[in-house]
Amino acid sequence: MANNRVVHFEIPANQPEALTKFYSDLFGWTFQKAPVPGTEYWLCDTGSDGPGINGAVTQRQHPQQPWMNYVDVPSIDEAIEKATRLGAKVALPKMPVPGVGAVAAIIDPQGNVCGLWEQLQR
């Protein structure tokens, strides 16, 4: 069930595998390459001791691509509609993640990018 909390992060990288080594050496995070078509995507396990979330290192798509946090929402469509009513813009329209859910991103009224995550209902 969606809880409107940050549930995932993505770190963009020009050389994703090299950056996974950096974060592994720095924080002890572990990585596993995911079979994502069209891009290099490394899932990140930050550990299970105490609070925290997991994420990924992904191939950078453009030079200004930010470190992205994703908020778990019950409906991306409803979240985008409400966000735009409140002054946000759509940065990334809803995009399905086959078999898992969907993602999107907004730009808040102050120019910050916020990712949205909708879990596939089973």
N, C-alpha and C positions, 0 to 999 in steps of 0.2 A: 504494500500500500504506500502511495506517495506521501511524503511527509514535509515537503518544502525545505529540505536540508541539503547542504552540499554533500554530494555522494561520489564524485569522481573529479579528477583533474587531468589535464593534458598539457604536457610540456613540449613545445615545438622545437625541432632541432634540424640543423642542416645535415648532420651525420648522427642519426638516431642511435645506432649501436654504440658509437663512441660516447654519447652522452649518458647512455645507460651505465657504462663503466664508471663514469664520473660520480653519478648518484649512488651507485653500488658501493664504491670506495668511500664516499663521503658519509653516507647515512646507513649503509648496510642493506639498502633496498635490494630486492631481487626482481629480475625481469624475465619475461618469456615472450618470444616473438609470436604475435597473433596472425592468423591467416586472414588479413584484411585486404581485399582486392584493391589495387591501384595505389597503395601507399604502404610505407614501412611503419609498422605499429607495434610497439613493445609494451605489453601489460606490466604494470608495476605493483608489487606487493610491498607495502611499507612496513609490514609487521602486524602482530596481533596483541602486543603488549600495550594496553591502555587505549585511549580514544584516538581516532584518526580515520582517514579514508585511503583508498588505493587509487591508482590512476594509470597513466600511460605516458610514454614518450612517443611522439609521432613526427613524421616527416613534415618539415615546415612548408607551408603552402605559399606564403608571401612574407617579405622581409619584416613587416610590422605585426605579424601574427603573435598574439599575446599568450601567456600561460593562461589556460582556460579552466575555470571551475564550473561544474554542472550541478544545477539544483534539481532535485527530484520533484516533479509536478504530476498531478493526476491527469492533466490534459495539456499538451503543448498548445493546441489550438486555443483553448481558453486562456492560458497564460499569456500567449502572444496578443490576443485580443485585449486583455486587461492591461498589459504592459504598454501597448500603443495608445490606449485611452489615457494612460497616465504620463505620456510623453516620450516613451521609448521608440526606437526604430528597430526594424528587423535586420539583423546582420547575416543570419543564415536561416532560410526558411526550413520548415519541418522536413527532415530527411529520415527515412526509415533505416534502421539497422536490422537487417533480416534476422528473424528468429529471436531478437532480443528486445527491441523497442524502437525508439525514435529520438533524434536529437534536433535541436534548433539553437539559435543564439539571438540575443537582443543587445542593443546598445542603449544603456540607460540614459536619462536626461543629462547626466554629467559626462557622458562619453565613454563609460566603462562597459566592457563586453561581459555578458553573463550568459553562460550556457544553460540550456534547459534539457532535462532528461525525462522521458516518459517510458516507463517499464511496459513491456508487452503484457497484456492481460491474458492470463491462461485460464 
